[in-house]
């Protein structure tokens, strides 16, 4: 198998250089593609100075993030794709570790690793949560969307995710309707229709948290509305195995309203938080469901992390159904 790292960029040359260096300094050779959404800050000159070490695609006009991702993948020769936003960067052994995990699960279509979130100075802010107890685990295709609905299968942001190019093409590519607002998550939902998922429990990517991040420009209401659209899409893709235990969509919507209400309070936006929650703030069922989801995530992670890493099979019990996570 061959990996291509695709770095999307637009007028962030100083950050782009760090991302490119991290891609070129991988412990195993891989193709590096820079997909430029029409930058005018010297990006083109910088990439040209790297010669044939980097494949360069430049949009003639600004098309947006999703279209730029699609253009980068069209230029890629690898059969597996590792996306990278220009403000993020990779550990030197990222592709080596991902390759080993994916080769152990050849039926996989999508893979996620753990990420360290850093500030603009590179100082650690937080870390993503492990999935399962081993160094890596896989989740079968029929279990993925149910896990995504209940938020125990967290693929994460582009710095964490890689996928099979063939599955990406079948999925239709990134959808510009979600540009800058969960365009990545919508893609993971679609790609996951075409194979199993691999989770690598090693911190192989660095995500920069700063004011220029796309999600920082969105209102709570915008994030809520998109979040519900994604849940509706996931809902239609859930395996028959879980159909009898699915919560009603109205309950999912109430859960999301309360989730973003809590996010608003956390970020000291009480008026926006109350507006998002509306009358749902008085919903006993909504609060019971959000408590169930949040507690199940905490309990599941703590339970799995206490088990020995060589257990062949781990079962997550949710709503009297079982989501199989196999460690290796």
C-alpha positions in Angstrom: 0.0 0.0 0.0 1.1 3.6 -0.7 0.1 6.7 1.3 -0.4 10.2 -0.1 -0.4 13.1 2.4 -2.6 15.9 1.1 -2.2 19.3 2.7 -4.9 21.9 1.9 -3.9 25.6 2.3 -5.1 29.1 1.7 -2.9 32.1 2.5 -1.2 30.7 5.6 2.3 30.3 4.4 4.0 30.4 7.8 1.9 27.6 9.1 2.0 25.7 5.9 5.8 25.3 6.1 5.5 23.4 9.4 2.9 21.1 7.9 5.0 20.4 4.8 8.1 19.7 6.8 6.2 17.2 9.0 5.0 15.4 5.8 8.4 15.3 4.2 10.1 14.1 7.3 8.1 10.9 7.7 10.0 7.7 8.6 8.7 5.9 5.5 8.5 7.6 2.1 5.2 8.8 0.8 3.8 11.2 -1.7 3.1 14.7 -0.5 0.5 16.8 -2.3 -0.2 20.5 -1.5 -3.6 21.6 -2.7 -3.7 25.4 -2.7 -7.0 27.3 -2.9 -5.6 30.2 -4.8 -3.2 31.7 -2.2 -1.4 35.0 -3.0 1.0 35.1 -0.1 4.0 33.4 -1.6 2.8 29.9 -1.2 3.3 29.0 -4.9 6.9 30.2 -4.8 7.6 28.3 -1.7 6.2 25.0 -3.0 8.1 25.4 -6.3 11.3 25.9 -4.3 10.9 22.3 -3.0 11.1 20.9 -6.5 9.8 17.4 -7.1 9.6 16.6 -3.4 6.0 17.9 -3.5 3.2 17.6 -6.0 1.5 21.0 -6.3 -2.1 21.8 -7.3 -3.4 25.3 -7.3 -7.0 26.4 -7.9 -7.2 29.2 -10.4 -9.9 30.8 -8.2 -10.8 30.4 -4.6 -13.2 27.4 -4.5 -13.4 26.6 -0.8 -12.0 23.9 1.5 -14.1 20.9 0.3 -13.4 21.5 -3.4 -9.7 21.9 -2.6 -9.6 18.6 -0.8 -11.3 16.9 -3.8 -8.8 18.5 -6.1 -5.9 17.3 -4.0 -7.2 13.7 -4.0 -7.6 13.8 -7.7 -3.9 14.6 -8.0 -2.9 11.8 -5.5 -1.3 8.6 -6.6 -1.5 6.7 -3.3 -4.2 4.2 -2.5 -4.5 5.6 1.0 -4.9 9.3 1.8 -3.8 11.2 4.9 -5.3 14.6 5.0 -3.6 17.5 6.8 -4.8 21.1 7.2 -2.1 23.7 6.9 -2.3 24.7 10.5 -1.7 21.1 11.8 1.3 18.8 11.6 2.3 15.1 11.9 4.6 13.1 14.2 7.5 11.7 12.1 6.3 8.1 12.5 2.7 8.8 11.7 2.5 7.1 8.3 4.6 4.2 9.5 2.3 3.5 12.4 -0.9 3.9 10.3 0.5 1.6 7.6 1.2 -1.2 10.1 -2.3 -0.9 11.7 -4.1 -0.8 8.3 -2.2 -3.8 7.0 -3.4 -5.8 9.9 -7.0 -5.1 8.9 -7.1 -5.1 5.1 -10.9 -4.8 5.0 -10.6 -1.3 6.5 -11.8 1.8 4.6 -11.0 4.5 7.3 -8.5 4.9 10.0 -8.1 7.3 12.9 -5.2 8.0 15.3 -5.0 10.1 18.4 -4.1 13.8 18.4 -2.5 16.3 20.7 -4.1 19.7 20.6 -1.6 22.5 20.9 -1.7 26.3 21.0 0.1 28.6 18.5 3.4 28.2 20.5 3.2 24.4 20.2 2.3 23.9 23.9 0.0 21.0 24.7 -3.6 22.0 25.5 -5.3 18.6 25.6 -5.4 15.1 24.1 -8.1 13.1 22.3 -9.5 10.0 24.1 -8.4 6.5 23.2 -10.7 4.0 21.6 -10.4 0.6 23.2 -7.6 -0.6 25.3 -4.9 -1.9 22.9 -2.4 -0.1 20.7 -5.0 -0.3 18.0 -8.5 -1.7 17.5 -11.0 -2.2 14.7 -14.7 -1.8 14.4 -16.7 -3.7 11.8 -18.6 -1.7 9.2 -22.0 -2.7 10.5 -21.2 -1.2 13.9 -19.7 2.1 12.9 -22.7 4.3 12.3 -24.5 3.2 15.4 -21.4 4.1 17.4 -21.2 7.4 15.6 -24.9 8.2 16.5 -24.2 7.6 20.2 -20.8 9.3 20.0 -18.6 6.4 21.1 -16.9 6.1 17.7 -15.1 9.4 17.3 -13.1 9.7 14.1 -12.0 13.3 14.8 -10.6 16.0 12.6 -8.5 15.6 9.4 -5.2 15.4 11.3 -6.4 12.2 12.9 -8.1 10.5 9.9 -6.9 8.6 6.8 -8.9 6.6 4.3 -8.8 4.4 1.3 -8.9 6.4 -1.9 -11.2 4.0 -3.5 -13.8 4.4 -0.7 -13.5 8.2 -0.9 -14.3 8.1 -4.6 -17.3 5.8 -4.0 -18.5 8.2 -1.3 -18.7 11.1 -3.8 -15.9 13.2 -2.2 -16.3 16.2 0.1 -19.6 18.1 0.0 -19.2 21.8 -0.4 -22.6 22.3 1.2 -20.8 21.6 4.5 -17.7 23.8 3.7 -15.9 24.8 6.9 -18.7 23.3 9.0 -18.3 19.6 9.5 -17.3 18.9 5.9 -14.9 16.4 7.3 -17.4 14.6 9.5 -19.9 14.3 6.7 -17.2 12.6 4.6 -16.3 10.1 7.3 -20.0 9.1 7.5 -20.0 8.4 3.8 -16.6 6.6 3.6 -17.6 4.4 6.5 -20.2 2.7 4.3 -17.4 0.9 2.4 -15.4 -0.9 5.0 -14.3 -1.4 8.6 -12.7 1.3 10.8 -9.2 1.1 12.4 -8.3 3.2 15.5 -4.7 3.7 16.4 -4.2 4.6 20.0 -1.0 6.5 19.5 -0.6 10.3 19.4 0.5 10.8 15.8 -1.0 14.2 14.9 -0.9 17.7 16.3 -4.0 20.0 15.9 -3.5 23.7 16.4 -6.2 25.5 18.5 -6.3 29.1 17.6 -8.7 31.9 16.7 -8.3 31.3 13.0 -9.7 27.8 13.1 -12.8 27.4 10.9 -15.1 26.2 13.7 -14.3 29.3 15.8 -16.1 31.4 13.1 -19.5 29.5 13.6 -22.3 30.4 15.9 -23.8 27.8 18.3 -27.0 27.7 16.2 -25.0 27.0 13.0 -23.2 24.1 14.7 -26.4 22.7 16.2 -28.2 22.8 12.8 -25.3 21.0 11.0 -24.9 18.6 13.8 -28.5 17.5 13.5 -28.3 17.1 9.7 -25.3 14.8 10.3 -27.2 12.7 12.9 -30.1 12.4 10.4 -27.7 11.1 7.8 -26.1 8.6 10.2 -29.6 7.5 11.3 -30.4 6.3 7.8 -27.2 4.3 7.6 -27.4 2.3 10.8 -27.4 -1.5 10.4 -30.6 -3.5 10.9 -28.7 -5.1 13.8 -29.5 -1.9 15.9 -32.8 -0.8 14.4 -35.0 -2.1 17.2 -33.1 0.0 19.8 -32.7 3.3 18.0 -33.7 6.4 20.0 -36.3 8.6 18.3 -34.8 11.4 16.2 -36.7 14.0 18.3 -34.7 12.7 21.3 -31.4 13.0 19.3 -32.4 16.6 18.4 -33.1 17.5 22.1 -29.8 15.9 23.1 -28.0 18.1 20.6 -29.7 21.2 21.8 -28.7 20.5 25.4 -25.2 19.6 24.3 -24.7 22.9 22.6 -26.4 24.7 25.5 -23.6 23.3 27.7 -20.9 24.2 25.2 -22.3 27.8 25.2 -22.1 28.0 29.0 -18.6 26.6 29.0 -17.5 29.3 26.6 -19.3 32.0 28.6 -22.1 32.6 26.0 -25.2 32.3 28.3 -27.6 34.2 26.0 -26.6 32.2 22.9 -26.8 29.0 25.0 -30.3 29.7 26.2 -31.4 30.5 22.6 -30.1 27.2 21.3 -31.7 25.2 24.1 -35.1 26.9 23.9 -37.8 24.9 25.8 -35.7 21.8 25.6 -34.0 23.0 28.7 -37.1 21.8 30.6 -37.1 18.3 29.0 -36.5 15.6 31.5 -36.0 13.0 28.7 -33.5 15.2 27.0 -31.4 15.6 30.1 -31.7 11.9 30.9 -30.4 11.1 27.4 -27.5 13.5 27.5 -26.5 12.1 30.9 -26.7 8.6 29.6 -24.5 9.4 26.6 -21.9 11.3 28.5 -21.7 8.7 31.3 -21.5 5.8 28.9 -18.6 7.5 27.2 -16.7 8.0 30.4 -17.5 4.6 31.8 -16.7 2.8 28.6 -13.3 4.4 28.3 -12.3 3.8 31.9 -13.5 0.2 31.7 -11.7 -0.6 28.5 -8.5 1.0 29.6 -8.4 -1.3 32.7 -8.5 -4.5 30.6 -5.4 -6.3 29.4 -4.3 -5.3 26.0 -4.1 -8.8 24.7 -7.9 -9.6 25.2 -9.1 -10.8 21.8 -12.6 -9.2 21.9 -14.1 -6.4 23.8 -17.9 -5.7 23.9 -19.5 -2.4 24.4 -23.1 -2.9 25.6 -25.4 0.0 24.5 -29.2 -0.1 24.6 -29.0 -3.9 25.1 -27.1 -4.2 21.8 -23.5 -5.0 21.4 -20.9 -3.0 19.5 -17.9 -5.2 18.8 -14.4 -3.7 19.2 -11.6 -6.0 18.5 -8.1 -5.1 19.9 -4.9 -6.2 18.4 
